[in-house]
Amino acid sequence: MYRLLQLSDIHYGKSHAFAQDGRPPTARPFDEAIRRGLIEAEIDVGFDALIVSGDIFDRREANERTEARLQLQQLATDLEVERTIVVPGNHDVDWDADPTEKMHDYDALVRAIEATGTSDDLPTVTVMERDGLKPLALLGLDSCQIESKRQRGLGCVGALQLDTLAGRITELSVTPQTHTIVAILHHHLLPVATVPVLPLTANPEDAERLMVSVTVDASTVLHRLSELGTSLVLHGHQHVSAVMQHRLLRDETKPLYVAAAGSAGISRPDQRRQFYVWTIGDDRFRGESLRHRDDDPSRFERDQQNSVDISLS
């Protein structure tokens, strides 16, 4: 079985819940909290891949970049991770930089931790092999193509990236018959979190404009990933965990499962931090959820309510 550790929305910086630069002094560092959570849940270390599905930073300040580099490097070492695969989130994009430099901080981190997923390399196709199993193909996508001050909150993958991905899959002879295919991106493809409802008014123009997060080409992305034979999509962004099934009934493609990871590191009073351990075989996925404890928010425990077993047969 392949074993993946998925962390999303760590938010190093002002929105981070764990110790960094000595604050908050009562909390554990993030890497230690993840490691201790796995040990206390009696989940073995030794992962084929560490998946980080975006929003590593909060504001990309110098201390955030340092903490992210040191802690992710240490985590990969402590958990005996064979490789790290990263995709960008909206908070990893520098709105004020020249468009050619907007991913500078993100790219520098990816290179520093020797991960796959710089902006120049995306979309990526990483193939792993284990005796007795189909090879596992992990597809990395950048869903921040239009992220900017004006378009904030809007995810987009884009036709060019999807066409490039299809070409790379063909070059590597990756097919659903020969491989198990898992895609990774940041923004959600199916509704996960509730959004505010506009107050009822006689004139809708009297209501304040809602800032809503939407992936504008979600339907196209779902359709193209289904055509490529993808079985599972891993994402983050909305800080809410959910595993859903998508299938167009007019097509004969198999169901596509879409898993929202929740946030592993955000500090918000209304949200519980969470991450996933994925165990993947030829015809079955197991997603083991760990969530922070009510009596100690810097510790994680098994979360049966959000853990899932998915049979593909």
N, C-alpha and C positions, 0 to 999 in steps of 0.2 A: 504494500500500500504506500502511496505517496502521502507525505505529511507536510502541510502548509500552515504557517502561522500568519494570520492576517491582522494587521493593525491599521487603523484608519483614524484620521482626524486627531492627531496627537496634540497639535496646537502648542508647541513649545513657545513660551513667551507669556504675555499678560493673561491669556486665557487658559494656561496650563495648570492642572490641579496638583502636580507633584513637585518635589523639591528641585529647584534650579537656582544657581547662584546663591544658595543658602536660604531660599525662601520657597514655600512656607517651611519653617524649621521643624515642624512636627511631622511633615510628610516624608515618605520615602522617595528616592529618585524613581523615575518612570521605569528604567530598565530593571531595577531591583524589584519593583512591584510586579512587573510581568513575570520575571523569573520565579519569585516567591509564589505567585498565584498558581503557576504551573506545578510547582513542587507540592504545594499544599493540596492541589486537586489530584495529585498522583498521576500527572500527565508527563510522560517521558520527554526529555529534551532529545535533540537530534532531528532536525527538520530539513526536508529537501529544499525548501525556500521560505524566506521571510518576505511577505507581501505587505508593502506599505501603500495603501490606496489613497494618497493625497492628504493635503492640509497638514503637512509636517510642521510648518511654521504658523505663527499667528500674524506677525507683522514683518517677519524676515529681519529683525534687528540682530546686531552682532552677537549678543548673548544667546539668542535663539539658535543661530547657526552653529555656534560652538557646542551648545548642549545637544543639539540634534546629532552632530557628527560624533561626539564622544559617546553618547548613550547608545546610539544605534550600532556603532562599531562594537561596543562592549556587549550589547545584547546578542548580536550575531555570534560573537565568540562564546559567550556563556551558554547559549542554547545550541551550539554546534550546528549552525546553519550553513548549508552548502553554498547557497547563493541568495542574494537579496534583489528583489525586483520592485521598482518604485514607479509610480505614475504621479503626475502633478495634480494638486487641488487648487481651487480658486485663491486660497490664501498664500500659495507658493508663487504667485505671479506678481511682479512689480508693475503696477499700473503706471507709475510715473517715469519709468525708464523708456528709452527708445525701443520700439517694437522688436528690434533685433537683439536687445539685451534684457527683455522682460523676464526671461527665465534664468538669468545669470546666477542668482543665489541658489535656486533649485539645482541647476546643473552642477554647480561647484560642490554641493553636498553629495549628489549622486556619485560624482567622481571620487570624492574623498572617502566614501564608505565602500568604494569598489562595487557599486550596484549596477544593475541594468536599468535603463530608462531615462537617459538624458534626452532633452527636447529634440536634439538633432537625430537621435536614433529611433524615436517613436514614429510609427507603431513598431513594437518589438515582438518577435516570436522566439520564445525560449523553449527548447525541447529537452525533456528529461527522460531517462530510461531506467527501468528496474527489471531484473529478470522475472519472467512469469507474468508481466503486466504489459498492457499497451503503453507505448510512450505517451507522456503527458506534455501537451503543448500549451504554454501559458502566453496569452496574447495581451500585450500592454498597449493601452490607448490613452491619448491625451484628449480629455473632454473639456479643456479650457481654451479652445481655439478662438473664441470671441470674448474671453474674459477681459474686462476693462472697467473703468469708472462708469461709462455710459451703459455697458451691457452687464453690469455686475449681477450675479445670481443666475445668469443664463449659461447652462452647459451646452456645448456643441462639439461633436466629433468631426463632422465634415466628410463630404463625398471623397475628396482626394485621399484622406487618411484611410478610409475604408477600402478604396481601390488599391492603395499601396499595401495594405494588410493582406488583401486577397492575393496579390501578386507574390508576396513573401511566403505565404502559406503554400502556394503552388510550387514555388521554387524549392521548398523544403519537403515536398511530397507529403504534406500533412492533410489527412482526410479523416472524416468521422469514422470510417471503417477501420482505419489503422491506428488512430490516436484518440485519446480523450482530450477534449479541447475546453479550456477555461479562459475566459476573458477577464481583464482587470481594467477598471477606469474609476474616476472619482465621482462624477455626478450620477444621480439616480436616473433609471430608465422607466421605472414604474412608480406611481404615487406611494410614498412611504409615510411622510409626516402630514398632519393636518395643517391647513393654512388658515389665517384669519378670515372671517366672513365680513364683508362690508356691511355697515349698518344700513338698515332700510331707510331710505329717504325718498321723498317725492322726486328729487332731482339727483340722479347718480353722480353728477358733477360736483355735488356738495360734499361727497365723501372723499376722504384722503386716499391718495394713490397707494395701493398696496405694492410692496416689494416682494414679489413671489419668485421662488426658485424653480426653474423649469429647464429641462434639457430639450432644446428646440427641435432637434432631429432624432428624438428618442425612438419614434416609430421606425424610421429608416435604419437606425443602429440595431434595433431588435431584429428586424427582418433580415438584414445582411448577416448578422451573427448567427441567426438560425440557419440561413442558407449555407454558411460555412461549417455547420455541424457542431456549433458550440453547445455544450451541455450546461454550463454554469457561468454566471457573470458575478464577479465580486466587486462591490463598490462601497463608497462611504457617503460623505457630504452632509446628510441631513441629521446625523447624530442619533438616529433611531434605528433599531435593529428590526429586520423583517426578512423572511425568505418567501418568495412568491414564485408562481409558475406562469409562464407566458406561452401561448400557442395560438397560431392562426388556424382555425378549424378547416379553412379551405385548403390548407397545405398539408402535405403528408410528412412534414418534418417532425422530429421528436420534440417534446416539450423543452423549453429553455427555462432554467431556474435562475432567478435573480435574487442575490443575497445582499442586503444592506447590512454593513458591519456595525453600525453605531459608532460612537466615538470612544477611543481608548484613553484619551487624555484631557478632554475638555473640563473646565471648571464652571459648572452652572448648577444652581440649586435644584432645578427642575429636571435634571437628567442624570441617569446612572451610566457610568463608564463601562465599556464592554469591549471584548475582542473575541475572535474566533480561532479555533484550531480545526483545520479541515483535514480529513482523512479520505483519500480518493482512490477508488479501485476502478476496474473496467466498467462495472455496472452499478456502482453504489457510491454515494457521497455521505459522509458523516460530518456535520458541523457541530462542534462542541463549543458552547458559549460559556464565557466566564464574565461575571459582572462584579462591580465593586460591592463590598459588604456594607450593610447599614451601620454596623457598630464600628467600622474602621474603613473609611472611604479610600485609604491607600492600600487596601488589600482586596484581592479578587477571589471569588469562589465560583464553583460550578453553578450554572444557570439552566436548569432542565427545561424551563418554560420556553426558552429561545433556542435550545439545541434541536437539531433536526437530523433525521435519517431520510435519505432520498434514494429510491431505487429507480434505475434507468431501464430496467428490463421489462 
